[in-house]
Amino acid sequence: MLRACAITSTRLFHSSPFVYKKAVISMADYERFKTLFESVGLGSAASVAKNANLAHRLEALIVAAKQTNETIDKSVANVLQKVATDLKSEANYGFVAKYIASKKLTSPEQVSAAIAFMKKSVADGLDAAAFEQACGVGVVTTPEEIERKVAEVIAARRETILSDRYRFIAMSLIQPVTETYKWADRKLVKDQIDAQILALLGPKTEEDVAAGGKKAKKSDASKPKTLAAAAPKDEVTTLGKSFMDIMGAALDFHKPGENYITDGYVMTPNTKMRLKEHLKATDGRVFTRFPPEPNGILHIGHAKAINFNFSYAKAHGGLCYLRYDDTNPEKEEERFFTGILNMVRWLGYEPWKVTHSSDYFEELYELAIVLIKNDLAYVCHQRAEELKGHNTGHSPWRNRPIAESLQLFGDMRKGKIEEGKATLRMKHVMEDTKVDPVAYRIKFVAHHRTGDAWCIYPTYDYTHCLCDSLENISHSLCTKEFQARRSSYYWLCNAVDVYCPVQWEYGRLNISYTVVSKRKIAKLIEHGIVRDWDDPRLYTLTALRRRGFPPEAVNAFCGKVGVTMSQSTVSPLMLDACVREHLDVHAPRAMCLLNPLKLTITNFPSEKALELTVPNHPNNPDAGEHAVLFDRTAYIDRDDFRQELESGYRRLAPGQSIGLRYTGYVFTMDEVVKDANGQVVEVIGKVTDVKSATKPKAFIQWVSDPVRCEVREYARLFKHENPEDASVVPGGFVTDIAENTLTVHNAFVDQSVASAKHLDRFQFERVGYFCVDLDSTPEKMVFNLTVSLRQDSGKN
């Protein structure tokens, strides 16, 4: 029980130094435990510290682990907590902690095996060799190995999966994988199975859902209407469903004005009055905001934030701001302001208002004066390097007179104090133990919007919540890393006696096989690995647009990931599947040859070229048609030709004919022409009407009268699933670049695409989905590979 002075609990004492009979945890011990657990990254530090038995065991494990490795990160700490929870006997903690600290036990399977082994073993004389064998010590299964094995297992059951679709029991695939990789993390295996099945089948259709046999829940008249019903007709959709239909956890959010019912919300004597003022100003509507820093390009994680903020407001009849958090003038550029708004609109959203934190610089300054007058802020002269980290202690200027801080803060604004010589700090300890965070710092840098009017600029920790208050935001939606700032958010609003919104956190979205940090992307550009922020191998929104990803598919992907409280890292295959599903329905078809080979028809049935009518989409007559020319000289793809007939090969070879799509003819080769190097440069043969010919095993694309173009084929930029993991990529992410991530083809495409505009999208039949690149000109068209076709095997 937590009291004002102590936490009391019981433990068992015996002769062993690690086994206790009875104990009382003082407040000092509680704070010691909490500080220790937070220092190693445990998110549940406070609750664990209250559990006397568990806290003492975990402390013993951490101390033992630090004898092997002084730096204990969050992943190691979580394993230590698992052992402390499940292994009550501490006799061999030093033994097992050594393996955990050196990361020789990492997967949940290895840890569970280690705990089971320790429980069966006597206190002394452990057989290290037997332990290591029983627990798979040192065995590392990489994400790439899991990915390859899952692909192999799915390939072996491909026909069954295609037949059963989502009725297929995906969990049954885990055992075949773990038979090969016994110590693989089952969660990683399951995630990879889900991603590859999604890539194979595409997102669930209504038929899939119906086939699942799940009965719809009866409606409850006492509950609010569903968000789908509340969404306006112009709601941005994710392949048939609004983002709000599938977002999940946000259904439990408070109603405007009911801020006080949420966990952790702090009430003051003026709270109810401020809430009434807020409701009057907003007419009881939901207000959200998307608040990016204008110092870089938005990435895929921002797409989730945009969808969430705009959709939640719209689904509840509310409004959403786009607010630029422009408090760091050194890094802000006009192109970033413009680019952010363009991407919000590209995703289909229009801000109610576009605002800037700098719009409120005067109000923020006046509130800082209120904070000083309330003796809750002071001017400090510690250097920046002294303030780094969390355990910085109290400033020697913390208790300086209020009048003195007011005078100095005024001097800071007037430019009388040098940069780096003073800051305004708030008297508050944040949840992550950061003491007295900085509210204002001096920067003699012109601001993008305010020019030289200011030489002091507020920090995020000071600006964020107060701008939310000034704009009457009802729901401040933030990613999980801002949870440690929530109490500070409430403290600051209440400290200056203004309306206090509610901060809600949700898990951020990460994609494997990439980096999204602005600093790291800049480094890739600096090293010449990618060309710019919109290089199609990146996962910035401008890069995805340039690669040809439709915004509807990006929204669909965000919807499928959903909104949860836990952080998620998903495979890019899931995003590819959403893109493929959209383009399969909407992309017009054309014929393209990445590696053209000349075809000469000696018995061409006409003196002139034949004009053929080809559907723009084979399953949608309303999509229209386009004309292509068929002539005695045509081209096929070199991959569709073999000089010798191979077993299982279905396309053109000696003795094996092929059909030419849309022509009504079958082509049979008679001879080939080779160049001086023995390379086949021409295939000569005859055509036969398909009605009288033996049915060919395959019909292939072809081109006559081609448009010569450049086709850029992109592959994954990084070798490893997490290129930022130092234990897997010790040389840093720049050393993890995969080979051949860009392949350029001098291709032929039919004339139907000749008038296409930048970013127009097509399916090149039997090849993949492509879009017109921004480098394309009328003289030389350039196409980017967007995604491959769903099934790129079976072209044999």
N, C-alpha and C positions, 0 to 999 in steps of 0.2 A: 504494500500500500504506500503510495507516495504522499508524504506529509511535507510540511513546510521545512522540516529540518532533516528528515531521514527516510530511508526506504528500509522496511523491515521484512526479512524473509528467513527461511530456515534452510540449513544444509546439514548433511551428515558428516561427523568427524570420526576418523579412525587414525591409525598410526601413519598411514600414507600421507605425504605432504600435499597430495592432490585430492584427498577424500575428506570431506568435512561433515561434522555432526550438526552444528548449529551456527548460524552467523547472522549478524546484523549489518546491512549495508548502509553506511552513512551517506549523507549527501555528497561528501567529498569523494567517496568510492564510486557513487553513481556517476558523478561528473568525470571521474578518471576513466571509468569504463566507456562512457559515451564518447569522450574525446578520443580514446584509443580506437574505438570501433569506427568512428567517423573518419579518422585519419587513414584508415585502410579502405575506405569507400563503401562501407556497409550502409545500405539505404535504410535498414531497420535498426540502426544503432541505438536509438532511444528506447525502443521496446525491449531489445535484447539486454540493455544495461539494467533494466528493471527486474530481470529474472536472475536472482542471485546465483543459483546453481549453474545456469548456462553461461552467465557473464564470467564467472571465475574460470570455468573450463575453457571458454573461448580465449580469455586473456592468457591462460597457460599455453594454449596452442600458438597464439600469435607470438608470444615471447620465444617459444621454441623455434618457430619458423624463422624468426628474424636472426637466429644464430646461423642459419644457412644463407638467407638472403635478406638483407636489411630493408630492401624495398618490397613491400607487400602491396600488390595491386588488388583491385576489386575482385578479379576472377579468383585469385588465390584466397582472398578473405571469404568469399562465398563457399569455397570448398571447406575451409577451416570451420565455418559456421555449421556446415552439414555434419562434419565429424563431431563437433562439440555437442550437437543436438542428438545424434544417434549413438554415440559411443560414450557411455557414462564413465567407464573406467579410464582414468588418466595415466595409468602406469606406463603406457608406451606412447604417450603423446609426442615425446621428443623424436621417437623413431619415425612415426608416420608424418609428422610435421616437416621433417627433412625432405621427404619425397614430394610433399605438396608444394613447399616453397621453391623447389627446383623444377616444378612443373612436370614432374614425371608421372603424376596422377592428375589428370585433367577432366576427362569425360565423366559424366554421372555414373556410367557403368563401372569404370575403374574405381571410383570412390566407394561405391556400394560394395564392390568386391573386397576392397581394403577393409572396410568396416566389418564385414562378415568374417574375414580372416582374423582380424584382431579380437573379435568377440570369442572366437573358438580357441585362441592361443593363450598360453600361460603368460604370466606377467613378465617372466624373464626368459632369456634364451631363444628369442625369436629367430627363425631361420630366414635370413634376408633373401636368399635365392628362391626359397619356396614362396615367400611373400611376393616377390617381383613376378614370378611366373603366374601366381594366382590372380594378380591384379593387372597384368599387362603393363607393368612399369616400363616406361620408355617407348611404348608402342604409340605412334602417332598416325592417325588416319586423316589425311588432308581432305579438305572439301572437294578438291579435284578428283581424288580417288573415289569419294562417295558419288560424285556426279557421274563418273564413268561407269561405276558399277550399277547405279540406278538405271542408267540408260541401257545397259546390257540386260538387266532384269526386265525392264519394260519392253524392250525389243522382243524378248522371248515370249511375251504374253500379249503382244501388240494386237493381234486379231481379236482376242477375247475382250481386251479393254475397249477397242473400237466398237465391238458389238454391244457390250454391256454399258458402255459409257460410265456415267457417274454412279451406276448401281454396282460397279466393280468395287470390291473391298480393297481399298488402297493399303490398309494396314497389313494385308497378307504379303506385301512386297518387302516389308522390313526384314523378315527372317532370311530370305535369300541373300540380302545384302550383308547382314550381320554374320552369316555363316562364313563369309570371306573376311569381313572386317569386324571381328568379335567386339573390339573395344570402341567402335565408332559411336559417336553421340547419337542416340536414337532420335532425338529431336531434329538434328541436322539431316538425318536420313529421311525422316518423315517430311520435312520441309522440301527436300529435294524431290521426293516422290510426288508431292502435291504440285510442285512447280512444273515438273516434266509431264505429268498427266494433263495439267492445264494447257501446256504448250501443244500437246498432242490433240486434245479434244476441243480446246477453246473454252471460253466461259460457259457456264450452265445455261441451257435454253429453258424456255417454259416447259417443254416436254420433259427435260431432265428433272425439273423440280416436281412435276406431276408424277413422274415415274418413281420418285422417291417414296411416294405413299404417305407423305406427311400431311396430316389434316390441319387445316387452318384453325387457329384458335378462335373461339367464339368472341365476338366483340363485347366489350364491357361498357355499358352506357355511362357508368360512373367515371370512366377514365376520359382524359382529354382526347380529342380527335387525333388520328394518326398524322404524322408529319407529311405523309404523302398527300393526304386529303387537304392539308393546310397549304401545300406548296402551290404557288401561282402557276398559271398555265405556261408562262414563259420560263419556268424553272430550267436551269441548265441540267441536261440529263446525261446519264452515264449508260449509254446503250440501252435505252428504254426505261431506266429507273433514275429517279433523282438521287443526288448524292445523299440527301437526307433519308431516303428510304432504307438505306443500308448502313447508316453511320453508327447506330447502336447506342453507345454509352451516353451520348448527349441527351437522350430522352429523359434522363434524371436531373437535368439542369433546373435551376430555380426559375421562377417567373419574375419578370421585372418588379422591383420593389420588395421582393421577398429575399433579399440578399442574406438576411440574418439567419435563415434556416440552413444555410450551408455550413459544412464542417469547417471549423477554424476561423470563421468570420468573427471579427472583434466588434463588440457593441460599446458605444460610449453614450453619455447622456444626450448627445445631440444626434445620434444615429437616425432615430425615427424622423426627426425634423429634416435631416438632409435627404432621406429617402423620399419624403413627401415632395420636397423641392425637385428632386430628380424626376419623379413621376409626372409632375406638372410640366417640366421642361420637355419631356419625351412623349407625353400623352400615353404613357404606359407601354410604349413600343420597345421591342428588342433592338439594341444597338451593339454592333460588333465593329472590329477594325482589323485590317491587315497592315501591320506596321514594320515594313522592311527597312533595313539600312541601305541608303543609296550609294553603296561603295562596291557594288559588284552585280553580277547577273544572277537572276533567280534560277534555282535548280528544281529537280523533281520533288524534293522535300517541301519546297515552297508551294508547289501545286496542291499538295494536300492541305496546307494551311489556307490557301486561297479558297479552295472548295469548301472547307469547313466554315470559315468565317462568313463568306458570302451566302452560302446555302443555308446555314443556320438562321441567319437574319431573315433571309427571304422566306424560308419555310414558316416563320412565325410572324410574317407581315411586318418585319423590321427592316432596318437599313444598315449598310456597312460602309465604313470609311476606308479609304486608302490613305494612310498616314505615313509619310516619310520620316523616319527617325534620323533627322539630319543634324545631329549634335557633334559630329566629328568632321569638321570642315577639311581636314588635311586629306581625307580619302574619298571625298565625294566629287562626282563628275556628272555633268549634264547628261551624258549618254546613259548613265545608270538610272537617273530619274525617268528619262524617256523610255528606256528599255523595260523598266518595271511596269509602268502603266500599259505599255504595249502588250506585255505578257498576260497581265490581268484581263485585258480585253480579248486577247487571243483565246483564252480559256472560256470566254463567253460571259464575263462579268463586267458590270459597269459600276464603279464606286458611286455612292450617294454624294460624297464630297471627297475631293483630294485635298488633304491638309498636310502640314509639316509641323514637326515639333518646334521648329523655329518660329512658327506663328505665335507661339505662347512664351517666347523668351522673356517678355516683360512680366507676365503673370508668374512665371516660374521664379524670376528674381525676387518678386515681392513675397512669394511664399517662403523663399529661403530666408528672408528677413524675419518673417513670422517664426520660423523654426529657431533662428538665433535668439529672438526675444523670449521664446519659451525655454531657453537654455537647453535646446536639443540639437544644436549644431555649434561648431566653433571653427575658427581659422587655425590651421595647423601648418607648421613649417618643416615637417619631416619630408625627406627626399622620396622620390618615386620608388627607388630600390628598397627603401626601408618599409614601404607599405605593401610589398609583394608578399603573397602567401596569405595564410589565415591567422597563424599564431603570432601576430605582430605586437601584441600587448597594447597598453593604452599610451596615447600620445602625452608627452610632457606638457602640451598646451591644452589638454582636454578641459581643464577647469579654469581657463582664463576668464576674466570678467566679460559679461555679455556686451557691455559698451565697447570694450576693446575689440571684440570679434566683429561688431557692427561697423566700427570705423575701418578695420582692416578689410572687411568684405567690400565696403565702398571703395577703398583704395584699389582692390583687385579689379573692380569693374572699370575704374578710371585709368587703368594701365600704369599705376604707380609702383607696382610690385613686379619683379622679373618673373618670367616664365619658369616654372619649376620651384619657385621659392615659397609658394603658399597654395593651400587647397582649403576648401570648405568641407568639413567632415561632419557626418551625422552621428549623434550619440546613440548607437544601436548596434547590437550584435546579431548578425544574420544567422539563418538556420545552418549554413555551412561553416559557422564559427568565425566568419570574417568580422573583424572588429572595426566599428566606426567607418563604414564605407564612405568614399568620397562623393560629394554632391556636385561640387564645381571645381574646375581646374583652369589655369591660365593658359591660353594659347594665342599668341600674336599671329593669327592666321585669318585672312579674309574669308568670310562665309559666302557660300554659293548664292544665298538669297539676301542676307542682311549686310553684306559687304564688311566694312570696318566698324560697324556700329557696336560690336561686342568683341571683347578680348578675353572674356570668361565664358566657358561653355559647360552646360550641365551634363552629368553622366547618365547612362542608361538607368542605373539604379534609382536616380532621383527623378528623371524625366518621365519614365514609362507610366507609373501609376498616376502621376499628377495630370498628364495629358489625357489619360483615360477618364479621369474625373472631370476635367474641363470639358471633354466632349460627351459627357454623360453616357459612357459605355456601360451597358448592363452586364455583358459577359466578356471578360477579358480572356480570350482563348490563347493559351501559350503551350509550347512544347515542354516536355517533362523536365528538361534541365533547368527550367525557371521555377520549379517547385521550391527550391531552396530560397527563393526570393519572395515567396508568398507572404510570410509573416512580416517581412520588411515593407512589402506593398501596402498591407493593411496598416502597419505602424505609421508610415509616413503620411498617408491620407488622414488618419486620425490625429496625428501630431500637429497638423496645420488646420484641422477642423474643416475638412471639405468632404463632399460626397465620396464614399468609398465603394467602387465597383467590386465585383467578385472575380477573382482569378481562378480559372479552371485550366488544369494541365492535361495534356494528352501525349501519347507516345509519338515521337518523331519518326519519320519515314526514312529509311536508309536502303540503298540499292547495293547489292554485292558487285564485285568486279569494277568498282569505280571509286573516285574521290569527288567530293562536291565542295570542299573547303575553298573559299576564294583564294586564300594564300597558296594552296597547293595547285589549283588550276593555273594561277599566275606562274608558278614554277614550271609547270608543264609547257606553258607558252614560251617562257624564257629559255628553256632547254631545246626548243624547236621540236618537241614531241607532238604537240598539236599546234594548229595554226592560230587559233583565237578562241574566244569564249564560245563561239558557235560552231566549233569543230564537231562534226556529227558523231565522233567517238565519245564525246562527253555527255553528261546527263544534266546540263543546264537546259532551261526551257528553250532558249534560242537555238541550242544545238539540236534538240529533239524536233523543233519546227523545221530546221534546215534539212534534217534527215528525212523528213516527210511524215512524222508522227502527227496524226490528226488530233486537235484539242479534245474532241469527243472521246477519243481512246484514252488520252491522259486522264481525263475526268473519270472515265470508267475504271481505270486502274486505281485511282485514289479511292473510289467507292468500294472496290473489291477489297482493298487493304483495310478500309474501314477506320473508325476512330475508336481506339482502345487506350487504356492508361499505360500500357507497356510499350516499350520501344520495339520496333519491328525492322528486321533486315530481310528483304525479299529478293528473290532471284529476278534478274532482268527478263527471264523467260516469261514471267507473269505479265509484265508490261508488253512484251512482244506479242503475247497471245491476244491482249486487248486491241492492239493496233491491227493485228491480222484479221480479227473478227470484224472490225469496222471497215477495213479496206476491202475485204472480201465482198461486202455488200455494196460499197460505194465507188470503188476504183474502176474506171473504164479499162478495157483490155486493149493490148497492143502486142505486136510480135517483135521480139528483139533477139539478136544473136551476139553474145559476148565474144565469141571467137569464130567469125564468119568463114565459111568454106564455099567456094563457088560450085554451082550446080548448073550443068548445061543439059537442056532437054532437046534431043535431036528430032523428036517427032512432035514438037509443040503443036497443039491442035488449031492454031490460028496464026495468020500472017502478022497480026498486031497483038500488042499486050491486051490481056483481058482485064476488065475492071470488075472486081468482085465486091459484093456487099457483105460486110462482116458486122455482127452485133457488137455494140459497145460493152454489153454485159450478157453472158449466155443465159442467165436466169431472170433477167429483167427486160422484157421487150420495151418497156417505157423509156429505157435508157438510150434508145436510138441506135443508129448504125453509122458506120463509116466505110469509105471505099478504099480498097488497096489494089494495086496493079499486080497481075501475075504474068510473067513473061518467060521466054525460052531461057533467059539467063536469070537464075535465082540464087539464093544463098541459104545455106542451112548452118546450124552450129556444128563446129568440129567435134564437139562431144557426142553428137548424134551419128557419128560415123566410125566404123572400124574397118581396117584393111583385111582382117581375118574374123570370121564368125566365131564368137566365143559362146560357151555354154551359158544360158540364161540371158544373153544379150538380145534385146528386142528391137533395136533400131537398125539403121542402114548398114549393110555389110554385103560382101559377095554372097549371092544366093538368098538374100533376105531383103524384101522390099519394105518401103515405109509409105504411109499416107501423108500427104501434104494438107494440113488443116485448111478447111473452107474451100478447097479447090475442086473437090470431087474426083481427084486423081491419086493414083498410086505410082510411086517412082521406083524403077528398078535400074540398078547401075549396070553398065556394060564395061567401062574401063575408067582408069584414073590417070591423071597427069601429075607428074612430080617435078619439082625444081632440081637444081644442081646438087642440093644437099639431101635429096631423097624424100623431101617433105611433100605430101600430097597437097596440091594447090587447086585441083579441079576434079570433080566427079562428073562423068558423062554417062547419060543413060536415057531411058524412055519412060513415058507415062502411059498408064492404062486407066480407063474409066473405072472408078471404084465399083460400079455396079457389075462389071464383068470380071474384075480382078479377084484373086484370092485375098480374103480379108487380111490386111496387114496386122502385125502385132502392136504397132504403135502409130499414132499420128503426131507429127512434129510441126513446130513453127518454122517459118521460112520468111524470106523477104526478097522482093524484087524492087527495083528503083529505091534503094535504101537512103535513109538519112544517116550520114556518118556522124557518130557522136562519141563522147567520152562517158564511160560508166565507172563510177567509183564504188567499190565494194568494201564495206567496213566490217571489221571483226572486233572482238573484245580488246580493250586497250591494255588490260592487266592480266597477268598469268594467274594470280591467286584471288580467291574470293574476297579476302580483306587485305588489300595491298598496304594498309596502314598498320598491320599487325607486326610489330618489331620481332616477335618470336618466330614468325614465318618468313618475313622479309627484313632481315637484319640491316640491309643496306639502305632501307628507306624506299618509299613508293616509287621514286624515279628509277630505281634499279629493277622494278618488277614489270617493265613494259614488255608486252608480248611481241612476238615477231609477226611480220606481215599483217599488220592491222589495217592497212590500206592497200588494196589491189586496184590498179587502173586498167580498164579494158578499152581498146579501140573497137567500138561495137557498131553494128548496123541495127536500125530500128525502122519500122514502117512509117510511111509519110503521114499517118493519122496524128502523130504527135508533133508535127513540124511547127504548128502554131501555138503550142503549149506555153503557158506563162510560168514564171518562177513559182515554185512550190506546188505546181499541179502534180497530182498523184496518178499513177497507173499501175495496173498489174501487167508485167511483161510475162506472157503466158509461158508456163513451165519453168520460169526463172525465179520470179519473186515480185515484190512490190517496190516501186521506185518513185522518186519525185524529181522534178526539175530543180537543179541546184541554182544558187544565186550567182554562180560564175557563168551560167549559161548565157550565150548570145545567139542572135540569129545566124551568125556564121558558124558557130560551133556549140551545139547543144551539149549540156552536161547533166547527167542523171546520178542521183545517189541511191544506193540500195537502202530501202527502209527496213524491211524484214523479209526473210525468206518465206517461201510458201510453207503451209502447214506440214505437208508431206514432201520432203525433198529426196526421199529414197524412192525406189520403185520406178526410176526412169531407165532401168536397165534395158 
